[in-house]
Amino acid sequence: MGIDLYCVMGNPVAHSRSPWIHARFAELTGQTLRYDRRLIPMEGFATSVRAFAAEGGRGCNITVPFKFDAAVLADCVSERATLAGAVNVLSFQGGAILGDNTDGAGLVIDLQRNAGFDLRGHQVLLIGAGGAAAGVLGPLLHEHPASITVANRTLARASVLVARHAELAAQMEVELVGRSLLDLRGNFDLVINATSASLSEAGIPVAGSTLKRGALAYDMMYGAPAQGFLTWAAEHGASARDGLGMLVGQAAEAFLIWRGVMPPEQQVLDELRAVMQERS
Ligand code: ATR
């Protein structure tokens, strides 16, 4: 038997920090494995996954734009990935492809463990209703906030996402509502930006009045695209946090699935932040 192989598949994938993160996790937990990055042709996702499994691959992370294809390809999809409608982790076991989604768990780890924000009983605003928002809504509901408002530019998408999670929200006793960005009222303890608005330099999709005094404002992006939101949050008196910890958190949960060991994600997050600062 050769070394255990893993990779991240995407297009583009050159920017991915996953090989660095998983190599560090492996070092710190004494695991022997190899983790590469693979650029997958737009029409070649299923073939590439099967070829990797045939080469002896044990599992892979899936990134843009293949998370939806991965949910379709997997033979068995976890409950949280089914609710998210997307898969970011595949494991190959006995000829079967298993799909899971650790994005939401990564966000919850970063909020609760790293940022020290306890979601229980708080009022949460989730901005956006695309793939990024869908991936985290279920795990956020599981933490028993008082309410979650999903606000989106296109109300219909927010309504669909809310309807899909209505049963879970009722079970968790969380008030879950969908709103248009134009019809957003009230203020919140936690405001999460899950839109891609910053990529088009469209500005901040909500007013500063959505932030309660001392609120936490969280952007799922990191690096330059998160900067506008973080500056805006600080100007309105909120604590601001980017999504780098979510990235490391989702990787840690994937590592746990594959290796059965939880790596020291907070240490690796600190190290990654330092590496990124040196390079900028
Ligand atoms: P992702 O997988 O990153 O979530 P997506 O599925 O294309 O990508 O979703 C992008 C999200 O950002 C959507 O909620 C989108 O709003 P619409 O559903 O109305 O398209 C939101 N978004 C993108 N640009 C925006 C902007 N300029 N202002 C507000 N919301 C924006």
Residues whose N, C-alpha, C, O or C-beta is under 5 A from the ligand:
A	BS01	ATR	G128 A129 G130 G131 A132 A133 N152 R153 T154 R157 A194 T195 S196 A197 A202 P205
